[in-house]
Amino acid sequence: MEDEARTTRPLWVEDERGRRRMPDPVRNAAVRAVMVASVTIILAVVAFLTSVTGSWLAFPMTIAAVVATVVATWSVLDIWITRQVWRQRNGVVSEPSSTAYAAGRERVAEERVAEERVA
């Protein structure tokens, strides 16, 4: 009996809804931020190791790591700014019943009617 109960019950249940894909500009900003953050971490590790060993590269690498930290902070803020700008330009509101979604549906319906007229 226990074997039958285990085989009939699924391991997980698929979410029908799924997640929407990030808009392209936001995704590009996120990829840039990850790349800048990874370079910043590498610079910080190299700066630490050169400081421990007493190398002459310790000071330049520390300066580079500080500058990279400032750039990484800006790149993370860039994701947020790009996301907000995209939302404002495309009228996306977090409420499903918002007028922005209705306007989008109307625009798609108008495009379909225009395509049907051409065809």
Backbone atoms as SQL, in Angstrom:
CREATE TABLE atoms (id INTEGER PRIMARY KEY, chain TEXT, resi INTEGER, resn TEXT, atom TEXT, x REAL, y REAL, z REAL);
INSERT INTO atoms VALUES
  (1, 'A', 1, 'MET', 'N', 0.805, -1.189, 0.000),
  (2, 'A', 1, 'MET', 'CA', 0.000, 0.000, 0.000),
  (3, 'A', 1, 'MET', 'C', 0.859, 1.269, 0.000),
  (4, 'A', 2, 'GLU', 'N', 1.901, 1.294, 0.792),
  (5, 'A', 2, 'GLU', 'CA', 2.743, 2.478, 0.873),
  (6, 'A', 2, 'GLU', 'C', 3.408, 2.770, -0.459),
  (7, 'A', 3, 'ASP', 'N', 3.799, 1.731, -1.194),
  (8, 'A', 3, 'ASP', 'CA', 4.442, 1.930, -2.491),
  (9, 'A', 3, 'ASP', 'C', 3.480, 2.578, -3.483),
  (10, 'A', 4, 'GLU', 'N', 2.211, 2.165, -3.449),
  (11, 'A', 4, 'GLU', 'CA', 1.228, 2.737, -4.365),
  (12, 'A', 4, 'GLU', 'C', 1.006, 4.217, -4.070),
  (13, 'A', 5, 'ALA', 'N', 0.953, 4.598, -2.803),
  (14, 'A', 5, 'ALA', 'CA', 0.745, 5.996, -2.432),
  (15, 'A', 5, 'ALA', 'C', 1.916, 6.861, -2.880),
  (16, 'A', 6, 'ARG', 'N', 3.102, 6.328, -2.817),
  (17, 'A', 6, 'ARG', 'CA', 4.281, 7.086, -3.232),
  (18, 'A', 6, 'ARG', 'C', 4.339, 7.263, -4.738),
  (19, 'A', 7, 'THR', 'N', 3.970, 6.276, -5.486),
  (20, 'A', 7, 'THR', 'CA', 4.072, 6.376, -6.936),
  (21, 'A', 7, 'THR', 'C', 2.968, 7.223, -7.544),
  (22, 'A', 8, 'THR', 'N', 1.806, 7.317, -6.914),
  (23, 'A', 8, 'THR', 'CA', 0.717, 8.088, -7.496),
  (24, 'A', 8, 'THR', 'C', 0.810, 9.578, -7.166),
  (25, 'A', 9, 'ARG', 'N', 1.414, 9.907, -6.070),
  (26, 'A', 9, 'ARG', 'CA', 1.529, 11.311, -5.692),
  (27, 'A', 9, 'ARG', 'C', 2.733, 11.932, -6.406),
  (28, 'A', 10, 'PRO', 'N', 2.551, 13.063, -7.099),
  (29, 'A', 10, 'PRO', 'CA', 3.685, 13.664, -7.809),
  (30, 'A', 10, 'PRO', 'C', 4.700, 14.256, -6.831),
  (31, 'A', 11, 'LEU', 'N', 5.915, 14.334, -7.299),
  (32, 'A', 11, 'LEU', 'CA', 6.983, 14.874, -6.468),
  (33, 'A', 11, 'LEU', 'C', 6.803, 16.373, -6.251),
  (34, 'A', 12, 'TRP', 'N', 6.358, 17.075, -7.285),
  (35, 'A', 12, 'TRP', 'CA', 6.061, 18.489, -7.175),
  (36, 'A', 12, 'TRP', 'C', 4.938, 18.824, -8.141),
  (37, 'A', 13, 'VAL', 'N', 4.368, 19.979, -7.939),
  (38, 'A', 13, 'VAL', 'CA', 3.269, 20.425, -8.787),
  (39, 'A', 13, 'VAL', 'C', 3.751, 21.615, -9.587),
  (40, 'A', 14, 'GLU', 'N', 3.546, 21.569, -10.894),
  (41, 'A', 14, 'GLU', 'CA', 3.979, 22.660, -11.762),
  (42, 'A', 14, 'GLU', 'C', 3.124, 23.898, -11.516),
  (43, 'A', 15, 'ASP', 'N', 3.757, 25.025, -11.526),
  (44, 'A', 15, 'ASP', 'CA', 3.040, 26.287, -11.397),
  (45, 'A', 15, 'ASP', 'C', 2.538, 26.668, -12.780),
  (46, 'A', 16, 'GLU', 'N', 1.247, 26.781, -12.927),
  (47, 'A', 16, 'GLU', 'CA', 0.651, 27.072, -14.227),
  (48, 'A', 16, 'GLU', 'C', 0.996, 28.484, -14.698),
  (49, 'A', 17, 'ARG', 'N', 1.122, 29.382, -13.757),
  (50, 'A', 17, 'ARG', 'CA', 1.318, 30.784, -14.068),
  (51, 'A', 17, 'ARG', 'C', 2.680, 31.059, -14.678),
  (52, 'A', 18, 'GLY', 'N', 3.711, 30.556, -14.060),
  (53, 'A', 18, 'GLY', 'CA', 5.061, 30.843, -14.516),
  (54, 'A', 18, 'GLY', 'C', 5.468, 32.270, -14.167),
  (55, 'A', 19, 'ARG', 'N', 6.697, 32.601, -14.463),
  (56, 'A', 19, 'ARG', 'CA', 7.182, 33.960, -14.195),
  (57, 'A', 19, 'ARG', 'C', 7.405, 34.671, -15.515),
  (58, 'A', 20, 'ARG', 'N', 7.102, 35.947, -15.501),
  (59, 'A', 20, 'ARG', 'CA', 7.358, 36.735, -16.688),
  (60, 'A', 20, 'ARG', 'C', 8.838, 36.994, -16.822),
  (61, 'A', 21, 'ARG', 'N', 9.271, 37.103, -18.049),
  (62, 'A', 21, 'ARG', 'CA', 10.664, 37.391, -18.321),
  (63, 'A', 21, 'ARG', 'C', 10.935, 38.867, -18.053),
  (64, 'A', 22, 'MET', 'N', 12.142, 39.163, -17.579),
  (65, 'A', 22, 'MET', 'CA', 12.501, 40.556, -17.357),
  (66, 'A', 22, 'MET', 'C', 12.590, 41.269, -18.705),
  (67, 'A', 23, 'PRO', 'N', 12.243, 42.545, -18.751),
  (68, 'A', 23, 'PRO', 'CA', 12.421, 43.287, -20.001),
  (69, 'A', 23, 'PRO', 'C', 13.895, 43.325, -20.396),
  (70, 'A', 24, 'ASP', 'N', 14.158, 43.392, -21.692),
  (71, 'A', 24, 'ASP', 'CA', 15.533, 43.344, -22.188),
  (72, 'A', 24, 'ASP', 'C', 16.454, 44.400, -21.568),
  (73, 'A', 25, 'PRO', 'N', 16.060, 45.667, -21.477),
  (74, 'A', 25, 'PRO', 'CA', 16.984, 46.643, -20.871),
  (75, 'A', 25, 'PRO', 'C', 17.314, 46.326, -19.418),
  (76, 'A', 26, 'VAL', 'N', 16.338, 45.833, -18.682),
  (77, 'A', 26, 'VAL', 'CA', 16.570, 45.497, -17.271),
  (78, 'A', 26, 'VAL', 'C', 17.487, 44.287, -17.177),
  (79, 'A', 27, 'ARG', 'N', 17.257, 43.300, -18.033),
  (80, 'A', 27, 'ARG', 'CA', 18.113, 42.113, -18.033),
  (81, 'A', 27, 'ARG', 'C', 19.547, 42.479, -18.412),
  (82, 'A', 28, 'ASN', 'N', 19.711, 43.371, -19.388),
  (83, 'A', 28, 'ASN', 'CA', 21.059, 43.813, -19.771),
  (84, 'A', 28, 'ASN', 'C', 21.757, 44.510, -18.610),
  (85, 'A', 29, 'ALA', 'N', 21.024, 45.354, -17.886),
  (86, 'A', 29, 'ALA', 'CA', 21.608, 46.039, -16.726),
  (87, 'A', 29, 'ALA', 'C', 21.992, 45.034, -15.643),
  (88, 'A', 30, 'ALA', 'N', 21.172, 44.007, -15.465),
  (89, 'A', 30, 'ALA', 'CA', 21.477, 42.991, -14.449),
  (90, 'A', 30, 'ALA', 'C', 22.720, 42.194, -14.834),
  (91, 'A', 31, 'VAL', 'N', 22.856, 41.870, -16.105),
  (92, 'A', 31, 'VAL', 'CA', 24.048, 41.131, -16.558),
  (93, 'A', 31, 'VAL', 'C', 25.292, 41.993, -16.371),
  (94, 'A', 32, 'ARG', 'N', 25.187, 43.268, -16.722),
  (95, 'A', 32, 'ARG', 'CA', 26.324, 44.174, -16.505),
  (96, 'A', 32, 'ARG', 'C', 26.697, 44.238, -15.031),
  (97, 'A', 33, 'ALA', 'N', 25.698, 44.320, -14.161),
  (98, 'A', 33, 'ALA', 'CA', 25.966, 44.419, -12.727),
  (99, 'A', 33, 'ALA', 'C', 26.652, 43.160, -12.202),
  (100, 'A', 34, 'VAL', 'N', 26.242, 42.010, -12.677),
  (101, 'A', 34, 'VAL', 'CA', 26.877, 40.758, -12.235),
  (102, 'A', 34, 'VAL', 'C', 28.323, 40.704, -12.707),
  (103, 'A', 35, 'MET', 'N', 28.558, 41.126, -13.937),
  (104, 'A', 35, 'MET', 'CA', 29.936, 41.107, -14.440),
  (105, 'A', 35, 'MET', 'C', 30.831, 42.087, -13.681),
  (106, 'A', 36, 'VAL', 'N', 30.313, 43.286, -13.407),
  (107, 'A', 36, 'VAL', 'CA', 31.094, 44.275, -12.662),
  (108, 'A', 36, 'VAL', 'C', 31.341, 43.787, -11.242),
  (109, 'A', 37, 'ALA', 'N', 30.331, 43.177, -10.630),
  (110, 'A', 37, 'ALA', 'CA', 30.501, 42.664, -9.265),
  (111, 'A', 37, 'ALA', 'C', 31.542, 41.550, -9.224),
  (112, 'A', 38, 'SER', 'N', 31.548, 40.687, -10.237),
  (113, 'A', 38, 'SER', 'CA', 32.537, 39.605, -10.237),
  (114, 'A', 38, 'SER', 'C', 33.948, 40.147, -10.405),
  (115, 'A', 39, 'VAL', 'N', 34.120, 41.144, -11.260),
  (116, 'A', 39, 'VAL', 'CA', 35.444, 41.762, -11.418),
  (117, 'A', 39, 'VAL', 'C', 35.854, 42.454, -10.115),
  (118, 'A', 40, 'THR', 'N', 34.902, 43.070, -9.438),
  (119, 'A', 40, 'THR', 'CA', 35.189, 43.737, -8.165),
  (120, 'A', 40, 'THR', 'C', 35.656, 42.734, -7.111),
  (121, 'A', 41, 'ILE', 'N', 34.995, 41.589, -7.065),
  (122, 'A', 41, 'ILE', 'CA', 35.402, 40.559, -6.096),
  (123, 'A', 41, 'ILE', 'C', 36.804, 40.046, -6.413),
  (124, 'A', 42, 'ILE', 'N', 37.086, 39.853, -7.692),
  (125, 'A', 42, 'ILE', 'CA', 38.429, 39.400, -8.071),
  (126, 'A', 42, 'ILE', 'C', 39.476, 40.442, -7.679),
  (127, 'A', 43, 'LEU', 'N', 39.182, 41.706, -7.950),
  (128, 'A', 43, 'LEU', 'CA', 40.127, 42.769, -7.569),
  (129, 'A', 43, 'LEU', 'C', 40.330, 42.827, -6.057),
  (130, 'A', 44, 'ALA', 'N', 39.262, 42.653, -5.310),
  (131, 'A', 44, 'ALA', 'CA', 39.385, 42.687, -3.848),
  (132, 'A', 44, 'ALA', 'C', 40.245, 41.535, -3.340),
  (133, 'A', 45, 'VAL', 'N', 40.057, 40.357, -3.920),
  (134, 'A', 45, 'VAL', 'CA', 40.866, 39.203, -3.499),
  (135, 'A', 45, 'VAL', 'C', 42.335, 39.422, -3.852),
  (136, 'A', 46, 'VAL', 'N', 42.591, 39.921, -5.046),
  (137, 'A', 46, 'VAL', 'CA', 43.979, 40.182, -5.450),
  (138, 'A', 46, 'VAL', 'C', 44.586, 41.260, -4.571),
  (139, 'A', 47, 'ALA', 'N', 43.819, 42.296, -4.252),
  (140, 'A', 47, 'ALA', 'CA', 44.330, 43.355, -3.371),
  (141, 'A', 47, 'ALA', 'C', 44.664, 42.793, -1.996),
  (142, 'A', 48, 'PHE', 'N', 43.808, 41.920, -1.491),
  (143, 'A', 48, 'PHE', 'CA', 44.075, 41.317, -0.179),
  (144, 'A', 48, 'PHE', 'C', 45.338, 40.452, -0.220),
  (145, 'A', 49, 'LEU', 'N', 45.434, 39.615, -1.246),
  (146, 'A', 49, 'LEU', 'CA', 46.600, 38.721, -1.325),
  (147, 'A', 49, 'LEU', 'C', 47.900, 39.485, -1.527),
  (148, 'A', 50, 'THR', 'N', 47.869, 40.540, -2.346),
  (149, 'A', 50, 'THR', 'CA', 49.093, 41.323, -2.514),
  (150, 'A', 50, 'THR', 'C', 49.449, 42.089, -1.236),
  (151, 'A', 51, 'SER', 'N', 48.437, 42.477, -0.470),
  (152, 'A', 51, 'SER', 'CA', 48.718, 43.146, 0.818),
  (153, 'A', 51, 'SER', 'C', 49.340, 42.177, 1.805),
  (154, 'A', 52, 'VAL', 'N', 48.839, 40.951, 1.825),
  (155, 'A', 52, 'VAL', 'CA', 49.372, 39.944, 2.752),
  (156, 'A', 52, 'VAL', 'C', 50.818, 39.616, 2.419),
  (157, 'A', 53, 'THR', 'N', 51.120, 39.528, 1.125),
  (158, 'A', 53, 'THR', 'CA', 52.482, 39.155, 0.730),
  (159, 'A', 53, 'THR', 'C', 53.439, 40.335, 0.748),
  (160, 'A', 54, 'GLY', 'N', 52.914, 41.553, 0.883),
  (161, 'A', 54, 'GLY', 'CA', 53.786, 42.719, 0.924),
  (162, 'A', 54, 'GLY', 'C', 54.279, 43.134, -0.450),
  (163, 'A', 55, 'SER', 'N', 53.553, 42.819, -1.471),
  (164, 'A', 55, 'SER', 'CA', 53.948, 43.147, -2.836),
  (165, 'A', 55, 'SER', 'C', 53.775, 44.640, -3.112),
  (166, 'A', 56, 'TRP', 'N', 54.517, 45.115, -4.093),
  (167, 'A', 56, 'TRP', 'CA', 54.397, 46.522, -4.466),
  (168, 'A', 56, 'TRP', 'C', 53.053, 46.798, -5.160),
  (169, 'A', 57, 'LEU', 'N', 52.375, 45.754, -5.616),
  (170, 'A', 57, 'LEU', 'CA', 51.070, 45.915, -6.270),
  (171, 'A', 57, 'LEU', 'C', 49.929, 46.125, -5.282),
  (172, 'A', 58, 'ALA', 'N', 50.208, 46.032, -4.000),
  (173, 'A', 58, 'ALA', 'CA', 49.143, 46.115, -2.999),
  (174, 'A', 58, 'ALA', 'C', 48.404, 47.452, -3.065),
  (175, 'A', 59, 'PHE', 'N', 49.150, 48.560, -3.128),
  (176, 'A', 59, 'PHE', 'CA', 48.485, 49.868, -3.147),
  (177, 'A', 59, 'PHE', 'C', 47.677, 50.094, -4.428),
  (178, 'A', 60, 'PRO', 'N', 48.242, 49.848, -5.622),
  (179, 'A', 60, 'PRO', 'CA', 47.431, 50.042, -6.834),
  (180, 'A', 60, 'PRO', 'C', 46.204, 49.126, -6.889),
  (181, 'A', 61, 'MET', 'N', 46.345, 47.913, -6.411),
  (182, 'A', 61, 'MET', 'CA', 45.217, 46.981, -6.438),
  (183, 'A', 61, 'MET', 'C', 44.146, 47.397, -5.428),
  (184, 'A', 62, 'THR', 'N', 44.566, 47.953, -4.308),
  (185, 'A', 62, 'THR', 'CA', 43.584, 48.430, -3.332),
  (186, 'A', 62, 'THR', 'C', 42.804, 49.622, -3.891),
  (187, 'A', 63, 'ILE', 'N', 43.504, 50.516, -4.553),
  (188, 'A', 63, 'ILE', 'CA', 42.835, 51.665, -5.185),
  (189, 'A', 63, 'ILE', 'C', 41.866, 51.159, -6.259),
  (190, 'A', 64, 'ALA', 'N', 42.294, 50.195, -7.067),
  (191, 'A', 64, 'ALA', 'CA', 41.430, 49.638, -8.115),
  (192, 'A', 64, 'ALA', 'C', 40.209, 48.961, -7.505),
  (193, 'A', 65, 'ALA', 'N', 40.386, 48.275, -6.392),
  (194, 'A', 65, 'ALA', 'CA', 39.257, 47.607, -5.741),
  (195, 'A', 65, 'ALA', 'C', 38.257, 48.623, -5.189),
  (196, 'A', 66, 'VAL', 'N', 38.750, 49.735, -4.656),
  (197, 'A', 66, 'VAL', 'CA', 37.851, 50.772, -4.144),
  (198, 'A', 66, 'VAL', 'C', 37.063, 51.400, -5.295),
  (199, 'A', 67, 'VAL', 'N', 37.749, 51.709, -6.392),
  (200, 'A', 67, 'VAL', 'CA', 37.071, 52.280, -7.567),
  (201, 'A', 67, 'VAL', 'C', 36.048, 51.286, -8.114),
  (202, 'A', 68, 'ALA', 'N', 36.420, 50.016, -8.188),
  (203, 'A', 68, 'ALA', 'CA', 35.500, 48.988, -8.696),
  (204, 'A', 68, 'ALA', 'C', 34.283, 48.849, -7.783),
  (205, 'A', 69, 'THR', 'N', 34.465, 49.046, -6.486),
  (206, 'A', 69, 'THR', 'CA', 33.333, 48.983, -5.559),
  (207, 'A', 69, 'THR', 'C', 32.344, 50.114, -5.835),
  (208, 'A', 70, 'VAL', 'N', 32.855, 51.289, -6.128),
  (209, 'A', 70, 'VAL', 'CA', 31.982, 52.421, -6.469),
  (210, 'A', 70, 'VAL', 'C', 31.229, 52.123, -7.767),
  (211, 'A', 71, 'VAL', 'N', 31.931, 51.585, -8.750),
  (212, 'A', 71, 'VAL', 'CA', 31.300, 51.248, -10.031),
  (213, 'A', 71, 'VAL', 'C', 30.269, 50.138, -9.847),
  (214, 'A', 72, 'ALA', 'N', 30.573, 49.159, -9.017),
  (215, 'A', 72, 'ALA', 'CA', 29.614, 48.073, -8.768),
  (216, 'A', 72, 'ALA', 'C', 28.368, 48.603, -8.076),
  (217, 'A', 73, 'THR', 'N', 28.538, 49.536, -7.166),
  (218, 'A', 73, 'THR', 'CA', 27.376, 50.139, -6.509),
  (219, 'A', 73, 'THR', 'C', 26.508, 50.869, -7.522),
  (220, 'A', 74, 'TRP', 'N', 27.140, 51.604, -8.416),
  (221, 'A', 74, 'TRP', 'CA', 26.374, 52.297, -9.449),
  (222, 'A', 74, 'TRP', 'C', 25.664, 51.307, -10.369),
  (223, 'A', 75, 'SER', 'N', 26.317, 50.211, -10.704),
  (224, 'A', 75, 'SER', 'CA', 25.690, 49.246, -11.621),
  (225, 'A', 75, 'SER', 'C', 24.474, 48.579, -10.980),
  (226, 'A', 76, 'VAL', 'N', 24.505, 48.386, -9.671),
  (227, 'A', 76, 'VAL', 'CA', 23.322, 47.848, -8.988),
  (228, 'A', 76, 'VAL', 'C', 22.207, 48.895, -8.971),
  (229, 'A', 77, 'LEU', 'N', 22.549, 50.145, -8.751),
  (230, 'A', 77, 'LEU', 'CA', 21.545, 51.204, -8.834),
  (231, 'A', 77, 'LEU', 'C', 21.001, 51.341, -10.255),
  (232, 'A', 78, 'ASP', 'N', 21.841, 51.061, -11.242),
  (233, 'A', 78, 'ASP', 'CA', 21.418, 51.139, -12.637),
  (234, 'A', 78, 'ASP', 'C', 20.302, 50.139, -12.942),
  (235, 'A', 79, 'ILE', 'N', 20.344, 48.983, -12.302),
  (236, 'A', 79, 'ILE', 'CA', 19.266, 48.004, -12.493),
  (237, 'A', 79, 'ILE', 'C', 17.950, 48.602, -12.022),
  (238, 'A', 80, 'TRP', 'N', 17.960, 49.185, -10.844),
  (239, 'A', 80, 'TRP', 'CA', 16.742, 49.758, -10.279),
  (240, 'A', 80, 'TRP', 'C', 16.230, 50.920, -11.139),
  (241, 'A', 81, 'ILE', 'N', 17.148, 51.801, -11.563),
  (242, 'A', 81, 'ILE', 'CA', 16.757, 52.950, -12.378),
  (243, 'A', 81, 'ILE', 'C', 16.203, 52.486, -13.717),
  (244, 'A', 82, 'THR', 'N', 16.864, 51.537, -14.356),
  (245, 'A', 82, 'THR', 'CA', 16.399, 51.027, -15.648),
  (246, 'A', 82, 'THR', 'C', 15.034, 50.385, -15.511),
  (247, 'A', 83, 'ARG', 'N', 14.819, 49.664, -14.430),
  (248, 'A', 83, 'ARG', 'CA', 13.523, 49.021, -14.206),
  (249, 'A', 83, 'ARG', 'C', 12.420, 50.051, -14.030),
  (250, 'A', 84, 'GLN', 'N', 12.703, 51.103, -13.262),
  (251, 'A', 84, 'GLN', 'CA', 11.705, 52.142, -13.053),
  (252, 'A', 84, 'GLN', 'C', 11.395, 52.889, -14.344),
  (253, 'A', 85, 'VAL', 'N', 12.429, 53.194, -15.122),
  (254, 'A', 85, 'VAL', 'CA', 12.228, 53.894, -16.392),
  (255, 'A', 85, 'VAL', 'C', 11.408, 53.037, -17.340),
  (256, 'A', 86, 'TRP', 'N', 11.720, 51.746, -17.401),
  (257, 'A', 86, 'TRP', 'CA', 10.978, 50.848, -18.288),
  (258, 'A', 86, 'TRP', 'C', 9.510, 50.786, -17.878),
  (259, 'A', 87, 'ARG', 'N', 9.272, 50.715, -16.570),
  (260, 'A', 87, 'ARG', 'CA', 7.884, 50.678, -16.097),
  (261, 'A', 87, 'ARG', 'C', 7.136, 51.958, -16.447),
  (262, 'A', 88, 'GLN', 'N', 7.785, 53.094, -16.290),
  (263, 'A', 88, 'GLN', 'CA', 7.119, 54.357, -16.599),
  (264, 'A', 88, 'GLN', 'C', 6.829, 54.489, -18.089),
  (265, 'A', 89, 'ARG', 'N', 7.772, 54.072, -18.921),
  (266, 'A', 89, 'ARG', 'CA', 7.577, 54.209, -20.363),
  (267, 'A', 89, 'ARG', 'C', 6.560, 53.228, -20.901),
  (268, 'A', 90, 'ASN', 'N', 6.458, 52.064, -20.316),
  (269, 'A', 90, 'ASN', 'CA', 5.566, 51.037, -20.842),
  (270, 'A', 90, 'ASN', 'C', 4.287, 50.888, -20.041),
  (271, 'A', 91, 'GLY', 'N', 4.123, 51.678, -19.007),
  (272, 'A', 91, 'GLY', 'CA', 2.868, 51.724, -18.277),
  (273, 'A', 91, 'GLY', 'C', 2.519, 50.472, -17.511),
  (274, 'A', 92, 'VAL', 'N', 3.503, 49.774, -16.990),
  (275, 'A', 92, 'VAL', 'CA', 3.219, 48.554, -16.243),
  (276, 'A', 92, 'VAL', 'C', 2.979, 48.912, -14.785),
  (277, 'A', 93, 'VAL', 'N', 1.839, 48.499, -14.273),
  (278, 'A', 93, 'VAL', 'CA', 1.485, 48.707, -12.881),
  (279, 'A', 93, 'VAL', 'C', 1.332, 47.321, -12.262),
  (280, 'A', 94, 'SER', 'N', 1.626, 47.193, -10.999),
  (281, 'A', 94, 'SER', 'CA', 1.643, 45.874, -10.385),
  (282, 'A', 94, 'SER', 'C', 0.257, 45.263, -10.196),
  (283, 'A', 95, 'GLU', 'N', -0.798, 46.053, -10.367),
  (284, 'A', 95, 'GLU', 'CA', -2.144, 45.513, -10.194),
  (285, 'A', 95, 'GLU', 'C', -2.617, 44.876, -11.497),
  (286, 'A', 96, 'PRO', 'N', -3.119, 43.651, -11.444),
  (287, 'A', 96, 'PRO', 'CA', -3.559, 42.988, -12.675),
  (288, 'A', 96, 'PRO', 'C', -4.708, 43.704, -13.370),
  (289, 'A', 97, 'SER', 'N', -5.530, 44.429, -12.625),
  (290, 'A', 97, 'SER', 'CA', -6.683, 45.075, -13.229),
  (291, 'A', 97, 'SER', 'C', -6.400, 46.523, -13.615),
  (292, 'A', 98, 'SER', 'N', -5.155, 46.870, -13.731),
  (293, 'A', 98, 'SER', 'CA', -4.831, 48.266, -13.986),
  (294, 'A', 98, 'SER', 'C', -5.201, 48.673, -15.408),
  (295, 'A', 99, 'THR', 'N', -5.313, 49.959, -15.613),
  (296, 'A', 99, 'THR', 'CA', -5.646, 50.468, -16.940),
  (297, 'A', 99, 'THR', 'C', -4.494, 50.268, -17.905),
  (298, 'A', 100, 'ALA', 'N', -3.279, 50.125, -17.377),
  (299, 'A', 100, 'ALA', 'CA', -2.135, 49.906, -18.264),
  (300, 'A', 100, 'ALA', 'C', -2.289, 48.586, -18.994),
  (301, 'A', 101, 'TYR', 'N', -2.700, 47.540, -18.295),
  (302, 'A', 101, 'TYR', 'CA', -2.898, 46.253, -18.955),
  (303, 'A', 101, 'TYR', 'C', -4.049, 46.334, -19.953),
  (304, 'A', 102, 'ALA', 'N', -5.105, 47.065, -19.591),
  (305, 'A', 102, 'ALA', 'CA', -6.233, 47.217, -20.511),
  (306, 'A', 102, 'ALA', 'C', -5.786, 47.944, -21.769),
  (307, 'A', 103, 'ALA', 'N', -4.974, 48.972, -21.614),
  (308, 'A', 103, 'ALA', 'CA', -4.467, 49.708, -22.775),
  (309, 'A', 103, 'ALA', 'C', -3.600, 48.805, -23.640),
  (310, 'A', 104, 'GLY', 'N', -2.807, 47.958, -23.009),
  (311, 'A', 104, 'GLY', 'CA', -1.978, 47.021, -23.766),
  (312, 'A', 104, 'GLY', 'C', -2.824, 46.035, -24.540),
  (313, 'A', 105, 'ARG', 'N', -3.886, 45.527, -23.902),
  (314, 'A', 105, 'ARG', 'CA', -4.787, 44.602, -24.604),
  (315, 'A', 105, 'ARG', 'C', -5.469, 45.280, -25.778),
  (316, 'A', 106, 'GLU', 'N', -5.876, 46.526, -25.577),
  (317, 'A', 106, 'GLU', 'CA', -6.504, 47.268, -26.672),
  (318, 'A', 106, 'GLU', 'C', -5.533, 47.473, -27.824),
  (319, 'A', 107, 'ARG', 'N', -4.286, 47.780, -27.505),
  (320, 'A', 107, 'ARG', 'CA', -3.283, 47.982, -28.545),
  (321, 'A', 107, 'ARG', 'C', -3.047, 46.701, -29.330),
  (322, 'A', 108, 'VAL', 'N', -2.972, 45.567, -28.641),
  (323, 'A', 108, 'VAL', 'CA', -2.786, 44.281, -29.315),
  (324, 'A', 108, 'VAL', 'C', -3.988, 43.964, -30.192),
  (325, 'A', 109, 'ALA', 'N', -5.198, 44.247, -29.688),
  (326, 'A', 109, 'ALA', 'CA', -6.403, 43.998, -30.472),
  (327, 'A', 109, 'ALA', 'C', -6.418, 44.868, -31.731),
  (328, 'A', 110, 'GLU', 'N', -6.008, 46.127, -31.595),
  (329, 'A', 110, 'GLU', 'CA', -5.948, 47.009, -32.758),
  (330, 'A', 110, 'GLU', 'C', -4.926, 46.523, -33.772),
  (331, 'A', 111, 'GLU', 'N', -3.785, 46.024, -33.290),
  (332, 'A', 111, 'GLU', 'CA', -2.767, 45.501, -34.202),
  (333, 'A', 111, 'GLU', 'C', -3.285, 44.278, -34.942),
  (334, 'A', 112, 'ARG', 'N', -4.035, 43.418, -34.265),
  (335, 'A', 112, 'ARG', 'CA', -4.597, 42.241, -34.930),
  (336, 'A', 112, 'ARG', 'C', -5.602, 42.645, -36.005),
  (337, 'A', 113, 'VAL', 'N', -6.422, 43.621, -35.686),
  (338, 'A', 113, 'VAL', 'CA', -7.406, 44.095, -36.679),
  (339, 'A', 113, 'VAL', 'C', -6.682, 44.683, -37.876),
  (340, 'A', 114, 'ALA', 'N', -5.614, 45.439, -37.640),
  (341, 'A', 114, 'ALA', 'CA', -4.837, 46.019, -38.727),
  (342, 'A', 114, 'ALA', 'C', -4.188, 44.930, -39.585),
  (343, 'A', 115, 'GLU', 'N', -3.694, 43.884, -38.939),
  (344, 'A', 115, 'GLU', 'CA', -3.082, 42.774, -39.687),
  (345, 'A', 115, 'GLU', 'C', -4.109, 42.041, -40.514),
  (346, 'A', 116, 'GLU', 'N', -5.322, 41.886, -39.969),
  (347, 'A', 116, 'GLU', 'CA', -6.387, 41.196, -40.709),
  (348, 'A', 116, 'GLU', 'C', -6.813, 42.016, -41.930),
  (349, 'A', 117, 'ARG', 'N', -6.798, 43.348, -41.813),
  (350, 'A', 117, 'ARG', 'CA', -7.159, 44.204, -42.934),
  (351, 'A', 117, 'ARG', 'C', -6.138, 44.089, -44.055),
  (352, 'A', 118, 'VAL', 'N', -4.855, 44.005, -43.674),
  (353, 'A', 118, 'VAL', 'CA', -3.792, 43.913, -44.664),
  (354, 'A', 118, 'VAL', 'C', -3.825, 42.567, -45.370),
  (355, 'A', 119, 'ALA', 'N', -4.100, 41.520, -44.626),
  (356, 'A', 119, 'ALA', 'CA', -4.083, 40.159, -45.189),
  (357, 'A', 119, 'ALA', 'C', -5.298, 39.841, -45.999);
